[in-house]
Amino acid sequence: MNKSTNKEISISIIILFSISLIIIPSEVYADEIKVTSVGLDETAIVTAINNSENEIKTFRVWLGEEFNFKSFKTEKGWTGEKNQQEVIIFTSSETVKPNELVKFGLKTDKINPIINWKALDQENKIIDTGIIKLSKLSEVNQNSNIELNQNYNNNGISIFSESTFRVIPDKPNAGSTIRITGDQFAESQKFDFYIDTERIGNFITDSKGHFITTMQIPDLEKESRIDFKIIGHDKIEKKISLKLGENENRSIENKNIRFEIKGIPDIVYQGEKLEIEGTGTPGKSITIEIINSEKTIINTRIAVIDKTGTWKLSEPINIALDAVFGQYTITVSDGREQILRNWSVETNKIIIINPEKIKFDVGELIKFSGTAMPNVSLELILENSLGDEMASDIIQVSDSGIVKFEYQTTENEDKEGTWTLIATQNNNKEFIYTGYDVLPTIPVNIKFDKSNYKNTEKAIISLAGKPSEKISLIIITPSGGVLGTDILIQLKPDGRGEHNLDLSSYVSGMYTAVVKKGGSQNSENFSVGLLTGSGEINAEVTQTEYNQGERILLLGSTTNPNSLLILTLMDPNGNEIKSLEIASNAEGMFSEERLKIPSSGKVGVWQLLISSGSNLNKVEFEVFSEIVEGMSIRATEKVRVGDLLEMSITASKKTSIVIEIVDIKGNEIQKLTCNTTKEFKCQPFWSVPKYTVPGTYTIKAYDTSSSTETTFEITMK
């Protein structure tokens, strides 16, 4: 595109944006959204007026056959992208509310195109769609010098108090052509147009007192403020004062600015933004096109180089959280020169784990694989669509950094929906989604920068969900009530968001933050004003023996209520496996079940340390090797008649187990059954009858594929 063509496009679009309000609307085939268009040669302005009850978030346009887009222009705050199907998608962070309007400038390769359009709401649902035909813009005489035989009547008052006019653009340059339009002047009268004291031209109003014309500004040497005047036959005048810019043509001739692009790093991470700018010849339009590593055009932008020779994209380029990795290319062209630059899209995530399938069928084995930091423990928790934990583990990542995680689903038992794998390594946390019997949707997630705050601080809340969606934040008080009103937060185009929560009015205690979007919600606990120094700590676990992979339930109390506690799980070698911050409640009680023995944890005596300032308690328990295949059983070694015999059976799958108690002669004394939990365990009891003969007895446990047995002794009281 040459220099004069660029200038034509720019002037055409400025003219059309400025006068679209006084053009008769074109035919529109829609009711909810009123769409009009006006055209000048290949340039058109589309105006969309929202007459619906919905808010417009996205506006799409495409042309009929044999027509192609050459360029487009948006209002401030809007961005446009042209996809491979030649559809221009206009979006904005601010919606077009009912009774508001938005305008777009389009340039096509041929005149009078048929333009198809579609308006969508914030949920990407269609509000309305239609087709528009261009209304042709009437010709305007340049600096018309009116002949005596032209039809006008200079009688009566020429200019009234309500008469108004304007100059387009509102900051014209010396030596440039301007457009003047006005309303509510005397009808069918001749008027003279002056710049300061110099008469520039004249014009005639129409039968409604309206006019539109063009004039040429003299080639003044310096920037100054000048008066634009309209004077009628009766010497009544109307004027406006504007600051005049430099002669645009002269400034271009005197400047030789190199065409450049800035703001392109070698590496860009998913979720980041690119602020792209550069330099070039003033007044030129430039086209920016971005192609990803799959050779697909993902973004098209247009910018104008200002009179100082600089340009900058009005909106940054967002690198999506799911952007394809690899080399990206940006092409910037001013019609005569073209610049190519490359960057690589990488990830700054420490944890990169993905499901092997987007959707798993019922009864199928769900598999995840990926990488994490080598030689550092990684906690994995798989939750179903209701937020219930289905499986979890703490693994020690090997030198290779490779991570694998599996869960065997059960038909008619496991709940269908979007399942979430929560992976945590040190301070890094990632949420990975997959669908069980349905395609997954992205829920909303919440994370605090720490767990306990002073009421003089602000809690920094990080949020993640669908790009640009609005979510509600609710705070639940320690007493269970709702604090204040819902806080509305809009996520950024990359799906991330942040909110600073003012805690100055919060009393001491444990709070819960709940984020909601539609039927999806998530929550996180945090505390305010809790102090260490709990006084005496009493604590115990519900078992003295655990298998590898088993969860630990801790119960306890503190002398001082609302105290901050730190739990630390230690293996037999003294290695810290996991650390948590919890708090005792207003009665000084606490419980915690987020601790779990890793599936590959060391066999031996483990410790759970509970501390609060100088106060410390230590709980010990023994960990045994988990059974890989088959079944294992443990039971009380000695039990007296009339007492309860406790048994603990572990299988390698969900199953129904039959238990037989047999005397020394092989006679069956008692027969029981139990079903294993999701952790493949069952813990039956047998009340030893008072008439039972003392001696050695055998417990036999079996299912359809495995069996085991052990002995115990019955004694007299």
Secondary structure, DSSP 4 states (H G I P E B T S, - for coil): --HHHHHHHHHHHHHHHHHGGGSPP--B--SSEEEEEEEETTEEEEEEEE-SSSPEEEEEEEE-TT--EEEEEE-TTEEEEE-TTS-EEEEEEEEE-TT-EEEEEEEESSSS-EEEEEEE-TTS-EEEEEEEEPEEPPP--BS----TTS-----S----TT-EEEEESSSPBTT-EEEEEEESSPTT-EEEEEETTEEEEEEE--TTS-EEEEEE----SS-EEEEEEEE-TTS-EEEEEEEEB--HHHHHHT-----EEE---SEEETT-EE--EEE-STT-EEEEEEE-TTS-EEEEEEEE--TTSEEE-SSPEE--TTPPPEEEEEEEE-SS-EEEEEEEEE---S-EEEES-SEE-TTPEEEEEEE--TTSEEEEEEE-TTS-EEEEEEEE--TT-EEEEEEE--TTTSPPEEEEEEEEETTEEEEEEEEESS------EEEES-SEE-TTSEEEEEEE-STT-EEEEEEE-TTSPEEEEEEEEEPPTTSEEEEEEE-TTPPSEEEEEEEEETTEEEEEEEEES-BS---SEEEEES-SEEETT-EEEEEEEESSSSBEEEEEEE-TTS-EEEEEEEE--TTSEEEEEEEE--TTPPSEEEEEEEEETTEEEEEEEEEEPPPSSSEEEEE-SEEETTSEEEEEEEESSS-EEEEEEE-TTS-EEEEEEEE--TTSEE--EEE--TTPPPEEEEEEEE-SS-EEEEEEEEE--
